[in-house]
Amino acid sequence: MADALAQLKARMTDLRGLQSIAGFMVWDQQVMMPPAGVGHRAQHVALLQRLSHEKLTDPEVGRLLDEIDAGSLDPDSDDFGLVRLARRMYDKAVQVPVELRSEMAIASAEAKPVWVKAKETNDFGLFLDPLERNVELRRRYVECFGPQDELYDVLLDDFEPEMTTAEVTRIFDEIKVELVPLIAELRDREVDDAFLFGHFPLDRQVALDHEVVDLFGHRPDSWRIDPTEHPFASGAGIDDIRITTHYYEDSLKSLFSTMHEYGHGLYEHQIPRALAPLPTGCGASLGLHESQSRMWENLVGRSMPFWRFFYPQLQEVFPEQFRGVELERFYTAVNRVQPSLIRIRADEVTYGMHVILRFELEQDIVNGRVELRDLPQRWAEKMDEYLGIEVPDDANGVLQDTHWASGLIGYFSTYLLGTVMSVQIWEKIQEDVPDLEERIERGDFATLREWLADNVHVHGRKFTPQETLRRATGSTIDAKPYLAYLKRKYGAPVAA
Amino acid sequence: MADALAQLKARMTDLRGLQSIAGFMVWDQQVMMPPAGVGHRAQHVALLQRLSHEKLTDPEVGRLLDEIDAGSLDPDSDDFGLVRLARRMYDKAVQVPVELRSEMAIASAEAKPVWVKAKETNDFGLFLDPLERNVELRRRYVECFGPQDELYDVLLDDFEPEMTTAEVTRIFDEIKVELVPLIAELRDREVDDAFLFGHFPLDRQVALDHEVVDLFGHRPDSWRIDPTEHPFASGAGIDDIRITTHYYEDSLKSLFSTMHEYGHGLYEHQIPRALAPLPTGCGASLGLHESQSRMWENLVGRSMPFWRFFYPQLQEVFPEQFRGVELERFYTAVNRVQPSLIRIRADEVTYGMHVILRFELEQDIVNGRVELRDLPQRWAEKMDEYLGIEVPDDANGVLQDTHWASGLIGYFSTYLLGTVMSVQIWEKIQEDVPDLEERIERGDFATLREWLADNVHVHGRKFTPQETLRRATGSTIDAKPYLAYLKRKYGAPVAA
């Protein structure tokens, strides 16, 4: 068995290597590649994906998994975690014929430019056929896994392993009932944030972004920050972390976006060295990843303790904008709640409703409860119901996100699940480190970083996301801390 | 057989894909990667190399090659070229046990840092053991190919296919007998080039480099130019060309280096689209590649017609340096001949002797005619004999190049073979385009680019290097045009 385990590890290391290379090449594509290179890049990434799939579904992997007596391994051990994950990955991968995978990849690739055009010309009708095709292929994908009580479970499980539609619905319903009235209450509150818009010279923004992540704990020998169109975090391993941002000359958006990507980058950077080359050597799920990014962006980056420390530096960098603006006014402005059309620009409070809307529509789509051509109308109805705003057109509505064009159905809920988990983790850190806020106010971020390393990042992907959360906080997912946090922060007028 | 050919093509496309990805990752390593990423990168590149080797040496490739009746294919066709190349690659690859390949890779990786330290501390003794190991492994590598009249042939063939030691010796001896007296004659000629050294602000150099390659015919949508330590050209395919340069604040070196890398980049960029995804879709050999880079660097970039056109622009960019320096003085200065210690900084005339010295020493090493510990002394003797200069230390002598540390024995001669071929090709272009120099003087480089596309680049790696040269020029390699060119350009005092 020791030999079978060693062989499995070697194969899984190759698999992870191929996936890391493919991920790194996507970074290059978004950040460095000359645009005409896109044809080569698509072929090369497809080659790596095909080889990865062959590595994973090789019958020898199944044989090795059968030979290994997982019961004899310590359930907390790295080896047990790897065997468990490899079994899950193998069992899922072998259900799906290579031809269907290939059809899905082609359909996504073909849908993407049509979506771009539909969004540009503000014409959902244009996108209807490729969307139909992507949805139909997802239904065939679901069928590969046999009869289901809830078809959407299969898709969700690809993005947030072992999470069910019923469980997410329970959490989101709990949130919805609190958020909708909170938003209605906050929407008319007058907040002066005019000073957040104006002229922010790019070179000073670049220097500021670096200053903030240096402060958080970025090591230039193993990280890069580069500009791109749509920010993301990537890299080629724990010692090669690459975060990206998008600078806007007229606002500070890049600063918060960089803090967000820092959270993703730190998670990958602090994965234990022994796990790193294996499939267990990465974040446990999209949801847990988002818990880290939203923690650094919101719980640190939009908090009073952080700005007590950092606001004087910001004022120094942009004196034209912030001279004469007191800390409290600034804090209130960066936490302004205002229903808006675009998810990725939404504030901390309204963001959740954008996700819930998509989670609900996706289930209707997969279960055939909505005609695709009626999506714009359903979108508009929900935007009115949840956020009280009117959708002027498709580009600012149903066409805004790239996910469905890329065939990613089941992804959205992880954004809100992550946000919910971020507050649970934050409360546990405050329990363990009662003076956390004072430390942040002094510019000490090492304590936070180390707590995350020791309690969350240490597990990599050894356990399910919920088991990882339970080990970190003592509890599985629970919306109450998140709702309490929002009401505490936003429920009453913000005190100075 | 059509089916066997299609299968071979699919396998060869995968092989080329893996090699392209590995090459692209080396670009990233040299240009973008945070330094701590080196560990991941080594593992990922090794993985791609192992998978490439498995793809190539798969017994099924041998079976397909046996099944295909190459005799029935048109010898000029892409298919024939691919089958011929695949046969050659397969036959060579299967001779060498995987274990030996792995030992060679490890020995090279281990030798590299020792060489760096030996060079830094100027201590050849330190490098003796890893060099011994690399040489011993190369001897074992040669043995894999059975008894040889000349052991060095096997190594040479890896870098310049189907070129023999005897043939290179014949060419180099012909060059040596002319070069040594020419250098002796030129070494004392007084040339004022003080204005080539001074202060060249980096931002202006960057703009100038872009201006020159734009002029030559660089397309920003499919090319990048980035700074790095040791300039090279790379990329991920014909639409994704990445050249690199190194800027020095005190000289214009980067300009000539960029023209050199442009030549390499253009060769890969102009490979026909049908060949591009296959192993035939790249330059025919290192030597032919060098013929292209040295053509753009020297035959264009150090020529009077080019500077008649471009010198006014250079004067405008660096008025402090070139105001008051006439074109003729400038031209003479950038063509100054002066024996020096370092190959990569050598001028057009002395360069050849640096290569010949290494070519001769390498044969002595491989055939055991020199004790490795005596290399510094042999180096010094030859430098005195060929260039009339004294070697002060190992760092400026035998330790200057990275090749032997990387296990690359047999590589050097391709630099001079390429230079020789560049002049043969140049003369043929002038025959076909009698007003080539006038065109260059008018800033028209399209004619040159298109001639190269139609007569050299069109063949990719379909034919042997010498067959490629013969198709382009009507002749295989011949030193006479090169020697005549040098004597014409340098033999008499340069006329205004």
Interface residues (C-beta under 8 A of the other chain):
Chain A: D14 G17 L18 S20 I21 F24 M25 D28 M32 M33 P34 P35 A36 G37 G39 H40 R41 Q43 H44 L47 L48 L51 R219 P220 D221 S222 W223 R224 G235 A236 G237 I238 D239 D240 I241 P277
Chain B: D14 G17 L18 S20 I21 F24 M25 D28 M32 M33 P34 P35 A36 G37 G39 H40 R41 Q43 H44 L47 L48 L51 R219 P220 D221 S222 W223 R224 G235 A236 G237 I238 D239 D240 I241 P277
